[in-house]
Amino acid sequence: MGERSVFTSVHFNMVKLNKQSKRQSTKTRAAIDRRVKEHNRKMRKAAKQSGSLKTKRKDPGIPANWPFKQELLQQIQRQKEELAKEKAEERQKAKDLRTAERMALREGRSGTYEA
């Protein structure tokens, strides 16, 4: 009972290893920053050339003293409603087409597909 185990004495005498430091030299950090900056610049340039980064101009609206302002606002409102109606019809047509295709697939594989 009075004897100490070999393993316990080894355990207490082991040196604790620290994690490796994540410090970088200024040269390395600057090189990484430079490469990141260059890459981002190339990506922005490519986006500009492809035309995917176009900004929309803000609608200035109609001045308060514009003649026939109410009629113009009503005309714009009608155009918006017509556009929304057309979009809804297109969505409904696409939905009907998808359901028709799904039904055709179900009928074609009636032996293997169970609903």
Buried (B, 14 or more C-beta within 10 A) or exposed (E): EEEEEEEEEEEEEEEEEEEEEEEEEEEEEEEEEEEEEEEEEEEEEEEEEEEEEEEEEEEEEEEEEEEEEEEEEEEEEEEEEEEEEEEEEEEEEEEEEEEEEEEEEEEEEEEEEEE
